[in-house]
Amino acid sequence: MSEGISTLERHIVIGAGPVGLAMAAALKHRGIPFDLVDAASGVGGNWLHGVYRTAHIVSSKKATEYTDYPMPEDYPDFPSADQMLAYLTNFANDRGLVANAEFNKKVVRAEPDGAGHWKVKFEDGEERTYKGVIVCNGHHWDKNYPTFRGTFTGEMLHSKDYVGPQQVEGKRVLVIGGGNSGVDMAVDAGRFGKLCDISLQSGYWYLPKTFLGRPLTDLPIWGLPIFLQRAILKSIVAISIGDYRRYGLQRPKHKIFERHPAFGTDLLNAIRLGRVKPRPGIDHVDGNTVTFVDGTNETYDMIVAATGFKTSFPFLPDGLVEVKDNVVQVYGGAFPPGVRGLYLVGWAQARNGFGRLITPLSDLYARMIALQDELELPLGTLMESSFTQKLPTTHLVDPEKSRREIRLAHWILPLLKFRDRRMARKQVFQQTKSNSDERGVATRI
């Protein structure tokens, strides 16, 4: 905990992953006092404790690095988990964030105290009161498991708990889910296991990591309108991959980016090599035998659930923030209506790498957090009243579109003060009128 300034004048940043570090750096840059806490033993978030060490990023280093802190020149296009952790650790050290950080410090409760501050309780029993709470607890920790009829008596492993190929070695493995983690685990199980199948309820978009010798996320297409991005990417898939059905996979029934695509062709290669067999969705399970919706069945020693994560904030009071279909109902990506001093950052996912977005977004959020001191009403309430602001319907974010909106937001931010004064006066007038009406009724009675 930083010294010299009461916690009543500081914000707490919960989570020291890529987003939490970016927010902490932006707060420091703007002179906003803060404490940074994380339940883990150091910085890095998912790159410290949530990925298998053989993992590599799927977006390029240029698309993933902070825009004001490039990755080392000798890093490959797609750095490893260890390289990502080293990069984030160096960022925290170089930005002087560790002095404000506490590790092995888990937040178990954060709630408004009714007097304009936030009471925060930690797992070790300590309690503090803060000016505000900036939640950067990530979206890769609250495990989502598949549901199916029957009971599987073999080993069930979530992708979050996958460490390496030794866990699947010599086993008959069924991977459920075809996203980036599911692909990696199916490829490992196909190489080191006795058998590997992958069960997919529907089709996925598999995009090549590179095209014409360049990382896909570095191609100059991401600032184009979404329909052009989709058309170009579909053409790239047609040229470099072909029809997914030739690999025994289903054709996607959704448009690109309506769900998160998987990057890389490793799964397709493993299918061609006969190491992985595609299967449809599961109908039911009986012991070690899994029966699929097409009537086929197979016996397995292990099921790997690569079925994603739930978005949750277990330390916040129930009902304070609505999460609808894993989409957090906040305005501007972080501001819940009717709640002052609470900011939910990083629950969404950039479509092609967080780096181009998180640096400018963190700076904007830091500026807005400072502005909150000058406003009567919560930022989320002011944004809710604007016809230009709508609640999100997806967790996937277009980084280039968001960057344009961020630049515009810096220009129109002063208008929030004007809106705040108008809405505050209106609330006072309505309250005065209500009190007057109540006195009139009482007099007549």
N, C-alpha and C positions, 0 to 999 in steps of 0.2 A: 504494500500500500504506500502511495506517495505521501511524503511528509509536508507539513506546513500549511495545508489547506484542508479545512473541514470537509468531511464527506458530504455535508449539506450543500456545498458549493461545487461538488464534482458529480460527474456521470460515471456509471459503471458499464464497461463493455464486457459482455458475457461471451467468451469464445475467442481463442487466439489462433484461429485458422486463417486462411487467406483473406476472408472478408473482415474478420475482427481486427487483423493487423492493419488492413487498409483504413478502416475506420479510426483506429487508434492514431495512425500517422496523420490522418486528416484533422483530427481533433487537436493533436499537438501542434500542427502547422498553424492552426487558427487560434491557438492559445486557450483552448477549452480544457480545463482540468478534468482528468479521468483516472480511473483505475481499470486495469485489464486483468480479468481472471479467467482461468481455464481449469476444468476438472482433471486434465491430463498433466503429465510431468513436464511439458514444455510447449513451445509454439509449434504450429504446423497443422493442427486439426486433424483432418482425415489422413493427411500425408504422414502424420506421426503414428497414429494408432488404428487407422481404419482401412488400410489397403495392404494387399500382399506385396512383398518386397520386389517381386518380379514385374509389378505393374509399371506401365508407362502412360503418360498423358495421351489423350486421343486428339486433342487440338494441339497445334504447333506451339513451340515456345514463344513465337512472336504474338500469337493470339492469346497466350496464357499469361505472359509476364506483365507486371505492373508497367504502365506506360511511362512512368518516371523512374523505373528501376529495371533496366534490361537484364536478362539472364546472361551468364558468361558466354563469351564467343565460342568457347570450346564445348558447350553443351550441344548435343544432337538436336535435330528438329523435334524429336519427341522424347523429352527427358524422362528418366526413371523416377520411381518413387523416392529413392535416396537423394537424387539430384534435386527434386522438388523440395524435399525437406531441408536440404542444405541451403537452397535459394531463399526459402522463407525465413530460416534462422538468420541468415546474413542480413536480410531486409530488416528484421526486428532489431538486430544489433546495430546496424548502420543508422537506423532511424531513431535509436535511443529509446525504444519502446520497453525493453526488458526492465528498466528501472521502475516503471509503473505497473509491472506485471506480477501476478501471484499465481503459482501453479499448484496442482493438487488441491484446488479450492473450488469445490462444487457448490453451485447455487441450488438450493432446494425450494426456495420461496422468494418471490418478488411481487409486492403488491403496494398499491397506493395507500398512504397512511391517513388520508382525509385532510391533511394540512398542506397539500401541495408538494409533498416529497414521496419518496419510495422507500419502503422498508424491505431490506434484503437479508435473508437468512441463509447461512451456509451449512453444509453437511456437518462441519465440526462444531456447530452450535453457536458460532459467532453471529451477531446481528449488527447491521449498519444501516444508516439512513442516507440515501443519496438524492441528488437533485433530479436525476433521470436514469433510465435504464435503456441501454442499447443492446438488443439481443442479436447476437451473431453465432448462434449455436449450431448452424449448419443444417444440412438435410440428408446426411448419410449416416444416421446413427440409430433411429427408431425403426427397428427391423419389421418389415412386412412379410408375413409368411403366406404361402398359398393355402387355399382351402379346397378339400376334395372329399368325396364320400369314402368312408372306410378309414382304416388306420394302417399307417406304414410302420412296420416293426423293425426296419433297418435304421441306419444312421441318418439323421436330418441335419444338414449343415447350411447355415445362411451364408451368403457371399461375404457378408461383413466379417465372418469368422474364418474365412479362407486365408491360410498363411502361405501355402505352397504346394507343389506337386506331391510331396510326401503324404498328404492327406488322402489322395485319391489313388495312390500307387497300388496296383494289383486288384482294384475293386471294380465292381460293376456299377456304373454311375449314371444317374439320370439328372440332367441339368434342366431346371424349369426356368424359362425366361431367356430371351435372346438379345438383351441389351449388351453394353460393353463388358460388364462383369461376367454375364452369362457366357459370352463368346470366349473370354479368356479362360474360364474354368472348363468349358467344354473342350477347348483345344488342349489344355493340360491333361484332362482326364482321358481324352482320346489318345494322347501320346504315352502316358504313364499308367493308365488304368487298364483293366482287363477288357472293359467295354464301356462305351459312352454313347448315350442317346441324348438328344435335346428336345424338350417338349415346348411347342409354341402354340398358343391358342389362336394367334392370328399372325399375319405377315408383318415383317419389320422392313424398314428401309436400311439397307447396308450400303454405306458410302465408302469409297476408297479413301485411305488416309492421304494418298498423294495422287496427283494427276499431272502428266507431262513433266515429271521430275520435281514438282513443287508440292508442299503440303496443301491439302484441299482448303484448309482454313486461311491460307495466305493468298489464294486467288483473288483478283480484284472484282469480285462479284457481290460481296456482302453488303454493299451500299445500294444495290439495285432494289427496285420494288420486289416484293415477295414472290409475285407470280413469275418474274423473270428468273429469280434465284432458283425456284422450283424447276422451271423449264430447263435451265442450264444443267442443274444437278441430275435431272432425269436423263438428259442426253449423255452426261458423263457416265452414269450407271449403265446405260444401254451400250456405250462403246467399250467400257473397261470391264464390265461384269456380265451383262446380258440379262436374260430373263431369269429371275430367281427360281422359277419352277424347274429349270434345268438342274438345279442343285437339290431338288426335292423339297424346296421351301414354298410357302404360300406367297402369293402376290399381296402386297399391302393394299388394304382397302381404304386407308387414310392418306391424306396428302403429306408430303414431306414437311416436318416441323409441327404437325398437329400432335405428334408424339416425338420424344427424343430419338433421333436416328442413332444407329450404331456405326462407328467409324472403323474401317479395316476389313480386309478380306480373309483374315486368318481362318474364320469359321468355314467359309466357302472352300478354301483350300483343304481343310481337314475333312470336309464332306467328300471332296473329290478323291482324297487319299484313302477313303474308307475308314477313317478313324472315328468319325462322328456320324451318327444316323439321325436325321430329322424325324420327329414324331409330332402328331397333332396334340391337341389338348387332352387332359386326363379325364376319363369317365369315372373310374373308381379305383380304389386301392384295397388289396386284401393281403395283409402280411407284407411279404417282400415282392408281391406281384402287383404290377401296375397295368391296368387295362385302359387303353386309349379310346377316344370317341369313334375311331374307325374300326373298333372291334379287335385290334391286335393287342398283344400283351407281352410283357417281358419282366424278368425278375432282376432286382437290383439290391446291392448292398448299401448304397448311399443315394440320397436325394440332395442335390445342391439347389437351394432356393435362391435364385438370382432374381428375386421378385421385388426388388426395390425397397423403399422406405416410406414411412408415414411422416408427414410434417406435423410436429407437435411441440408444445411449449409447456411441459409438465410443471414447471415452477411458477407459472402464471395462474391467477384465479380462474376457475371454470367460467366460461362465458364472456370473459373480458375481451378476447379476440376470437373472431369466428374463422374457422378453417373449413372450407367447402370443397370437397373432392380434392383434397391436398393442396388447395390454392388458398393462401392467406388473404383474408378480406381486408385489405388496407389500401389507402390511397397513396399514389406516388411511389408505390413499391415498399413503403415502410411505415406509413402513418395511420394508425387506427382511429376512426372517428370517435369523438367523445372521451378520449383518454389523453391526458396531458403528461408529457415526459416519458413516453414509451415509444421506442423505435425498433421495428423488426426488419433487420437488414440481412440479405443473403439467403432468404428462403427460396428465391427463384433461381433458375439456371439459365445462363447465357447459352445461346444455341451453338456458338462456335468459339468458346474460350472466354474466361471471365476478365482477362487482363485489360482489354480495350474499354471495358465498361466500368469496372469497379473503382479505378483510380478517379476518374472525373465524377462518378456517382458519389463516392465517399466525400469528396470535397464539397459537392452540393449539399449533401446531408449534414455535414458539419456546419455549413453556413446556415442551414435551416434550423438546426438545433440551437445555434447562437441566437437566431432571430426569435425563437420561441419566448425568450426572456422579455421581448418587447410586445408580446401579444397577450390579449386577455383570454382568447379561446385556444383550444388545442389545434395544432396544425392540421390534423386529420379532419376536424370539424370544418375548418375553413375550406379545405380542399373538397370535402363532400358537397359543399354548397355551390361549387363551381360546375357549370355545365360542361366544361372541358375535361373533368376528371371522372373516371369510371372505375368501378371495382374490377380487378383482373379476373379473367376466366381461364387462364392457363398459367403454369409455372415456368413456361419457356419464354425467354426474352430475346428479342432481336437487338443485338448490341449496337449496331449502327443506327437504327431508328432511335434507340434510347439515348445515344450520344447526341443526336440532333435535338431531342427533347430536353436534355440536360443543358445544352447551350442556350436554348430558348428560356428555360426556367430561370437562369441567372438574370436575364433581362426583366422578367415579369415578377420576380420575387418581391420587389417593393410593393406591388399591388396587394399583397397579402395584408400589409399593414392597413391599407385603406379598407379592405373587406372586413378586417377585424374590428375596426372602429365602427363601421356601419352595423355589423351584426351585434356587437356588444351594446350599442345604443338601442338597437331594436329589442334586445332581450331585456334591458332595463325598463324600456317603455312598456313592454308586455307585462313584466312583473309588477310595475307600478299600477297599471290598469287593472290587473287581476286583484291586487290588494285593495284598490279603490272599490272595485265591484263587490268584494267580500265585505267591506265595511258598510257599503250601501245596503246590502242584504241584511246585515246584522242590525242596522238602524231601523229598517222597516219592520223587522221582527220584533 
